Amino acid sequence: MINVYEIPPKKRATRKAVTLADVEAAADEAEFTERLLEAIDTNPRVRAAILRLVAGTRRQPRPTITTRKGRA
């Protein structure tokens, strides 16, 4: 039977070992970030696409050819 006045033991923090996969994933992420920043700085189309994405606006659709009624 559990004593009502008993204080439960505190959970100990566990340390997670860093694995080789974690290190490789961090290196890949850093390289991707570096390449993305370089592309934003050097390519105006990439910069415009990122700015549109951040602003929440969509790219204007291409104009389509419409046919008018009554014309042949």
N, C-alpha and C positions, 0 to 999 in steps of 0.2 A: 504494500500500500504506500502511496506517495504522501509524504508529509506536506501539508498545505503551506507551511511556513518555510519550506526548504527553497533556497535560491538555486535555480538551474545553473549548471556549469556554462561558462561562456564558450562560444565557438571560437576556435583558434583560426587565424587567417592562414590559409595555405599558400605557399609560393608555387607559382607555375614555372616550370622549367622552360627556357627558351630553346626551341628546336631549330634545326637547320632550315626546315621549311618556313618557320617564322622569319628568320633572317633573310631568306631568299624572297619571300613575299614582300617584306619591307623594302628591300633593294629594288625589286620590280616596280613597286608603287612609287618610289622616289624617282626612278628613271622615267616612268610614265608622266609624272608631274612635271619633271624637267623638260621633257619633249613637248608636252602640251603648252607650257609657258613659252617655250621657244617658238612654237607654231603661232601662238597668239601674238607674239611680238613681231614676227617676220611676215606673216601671211595676212593680208587685209581681209580676205574672204573668211578665214577662220575667226578673226577678231569680230567681224560683223555678225557671224553666226552665233558666237558666244554672247555678244551684247544683246542680240534679239532674244536669245534663250533666257538671259537674266531679266530682261525687260518684260518678258511674257508676251511679246508680240509675235505673231506668226508672219511668215514670209508671204508676200502678196502672190496670189496665184497668177499664172501666165494668162494673158488675155486669150479668150477663145473666139473663134469665128462664129458669129451668130447669123442666122438667116432671118431675114425679115419676111413677114407674111405679105403676100400680094406681089412680091417680085419674083421674076423668073430666073 
